[in-house]
Amino acid sequence: MSSDSSVAWPRAGAWLWPLVAALVFCALAGFGAHAASIQPLEIVTKSGVHVFSVEMATTDEEKQTGLMYRRELPDGKGMLFDFSPEQQISMWMKNTYIPLDMIFIRADGRILRIAENTEPESTKIISSGGLAKGVLEVIAGTAQKYGIAPGDKVAHPLFNRR
């Protein structure tokens, strides 16, 4: 290899390193922001207290996207949608590839309704069936596995806030 070509490589690739550094920085900054939105949530059932790690969906964009395009959702993880103030809520599964349990929660933290094992990619409307402040989406089968039922109490700062 001639010294000319070894000198040309760093110059030719010099523009690449700042770009790579910027992409890495953006990815880490995005990861940090994303990680900051993860919070603990507890559900008190007849069988005990079950703890989940939930991503918060608070902006219109986050609520519209939800868990769309994801290929997996580990047990014990989920997404909590903030629909403050309490209201009638309608959801669907369009562009959502994994079956979910949707847990509709009233402002006082009590579970109003559970839509179990929702159909992936369906545009069928899934209603709260009453006034709710939040919706917790978890992997399908979670409600049955942990004995989660309407009337159970959800402990999270979103509920019972004044």
C-alpha positions in Angstrom: 0.0 0.0 0.0 1.4 3.4 -0.9 1.6 6.2 1.5 -0.6 8.3 -0.7 -3.6 5.9 -0.4 -3.1 5.7 3.4 -3.1 9.5 3.6 -6.1 9.7 1.4 -8.3 7.4 3.5 -8.3 9.6 6.7 -9.0 12.7 4.5 -11.7 10.9 2.5 -13.3 9.4 5.6 -12.8 12.5 7.8 -16.4 13.6 7.1 -17.7 10.2 8.3 -16.4 10.4 11.9 -18.3 13.6 12.9 -21.4 12.1 11.4 -21.0 8.8 13.3 -20.4 10.7 16.5 -23.5 12.8 16.0 -25.6 9.7 15.3 -24.3 8.0 18.4 -25.0 11.1 20.5 -28.5 11.4 19.1 -29.2 7.7 19.8 -27.9 8.0 23.3 -29.8 11.2 23.9 -33.0 9.5 22.6 -32.4 6.5 24.7 -32.0 8.6 27.8 -35.2 10.5 27.1 -37.0 7.2 26.4 -35.6 5.6 29.5 -36.7 8.5 31.6 -40.3 7.9 30.6 -40.3 4.4 32.2 -42.1 4.3 35.6 -43.2 1.6 38.1 -46.9 0.7 38.4 -48.5 -1.7 40.8 -51.7 -3.6 40.6 -53.2 -4.9 43.8 -55.2 -8.1 43.2 -56.7 -10.8 45.4 -53.5 -12.8 44.7 -51.1 -10.0 45.7 -49.3 -7.0 44.4 -48.0 -7.2 40.9 -45.3 -4.6 39.7 -44.9 -3.5 36.1 -42.4 -1.2 34.4 -44.4 1.0 32.1 -43.6 3.5 29.4 -45.7 6.7 29.6 -47.8 7.8 26.6 -48.7 11.4 27.4 -48.4 13.5 24.2 -50.8 13.1 21.3 -48.1 11.6 19.2 -47.2 9.0 21.9 -50.9 8.1 22.4 -51.5 7.8 18.7 -48.5 5.5 18.2 -48.6 3.5 21.4 -47.2 0.0 20.9 -47.5 0.0 17.1 -44.8 -1.7 15.1 -43.3 -3.5 18.0 -42.6 -7.2 17.6 -42.4 -8.1 21.3 -43.4 -6.9 24.8 -41.8 -8.7 27.7 -43.9 -9.9 30.6 -43.9 -7.3 33.3 -43.6 -4.4 30.8 -46.3 -2.2 29.3 -47.5 1.2 28.3 -49.7 3.5 30.3 -51.7 6.1 28.4 -52.7 9.3 30.2 -56.1 10.4 29.0 -56.6 13.1 31.6 -59.2 14.2 32.5 -61.4 11.1 32.9 -63.3 10.4 29.7 -64.8 7.8 27.4 -61.9 6.1 25.6 -61.7 4.3 22.3 -58.6 2.3 21.2 -57.7 0.0 18.3 -55.0 -2.4 17.2 -54.1 -1.0 13.8 -50.4 -1.5 13.1 -50.0 -3.3 16.4 -48.4 -6.7 15.7 -48.7 -8.3 19.2 -51.9 -9.3 21.0 -52.5 -7.1 24.1 -54.6 -6.9 27.2 -56.0 -3.4 27.5 -56.8 -2.4 31.1 -59.0 0.7 31.4 -58.5 2.6 34.7 -60.7 5.2 36.4 -59.4 8.4 37.9 -59.5 6.8 41.4 -57.1 4.0 40.2 -59.8 1.3 40.1 -59.9 -1.0 37.0 -63.0 -0.3 35.1 -62.7 -2.9 32.3 -60.2 -5.3 30.7 -60.2 -6.1 27.0 -58.2 -9.3 27.0 -56.2 -10.8 24.1 -57.0 -8.0 21.6 -56.6 -8.9 17.9 -53.3 -7.7 16.3 -53.7 -5.2 13.4 -57.5 -5.0 13.9 -59.3 -1.7 13.3 -62.2 -2.8 15.5 -62.9 -0.2 18.2 -62.2 -1.2 21.8 -64.1 1.0 24.2 -63.5 1.7 27.8 -67.2 1.2 28.5 -67.3 4.2 30.8 -65.2 7.0 32.1 -61.5 6.2 32.4 -58.4 8.3 32.9 -55.8 5.8 31.8 -55.2 2.6 29.7 -52.5 0.1 30.6 -51.4 -2.1 27.7 -49.6 -5.3 28.6 -48.9 -8.5 26.7 -52.0 -10.7 26.1 -52.6 -13.2 28.9 -51.3 -10.9 31.7 -54.7 -10.2 33.2 -55.5 -14.0 33.4 -51.9 -14.9 34.6 -52.0 -12.5 37.5 -55.7 -12.6 38.3 -56.2 -8.9 37.4 -59.9 -8.0 37.4 -62.3 -5.0 37.3 -62.3 -3.3 40.7 -58.6 -4.1 41.4 -56.5 -1.0 42.5 -53.7 0.5 40.3 -51.1 2.4 42.2 -49.3 5.0 40.1 -48.9 8.8 40.3 -51.4 9.3 37.4 -54.3 8.2 39.6 -55.6 10.1 42.6 -53.7 13.3 41.7 -55.4 16.4 42.6 
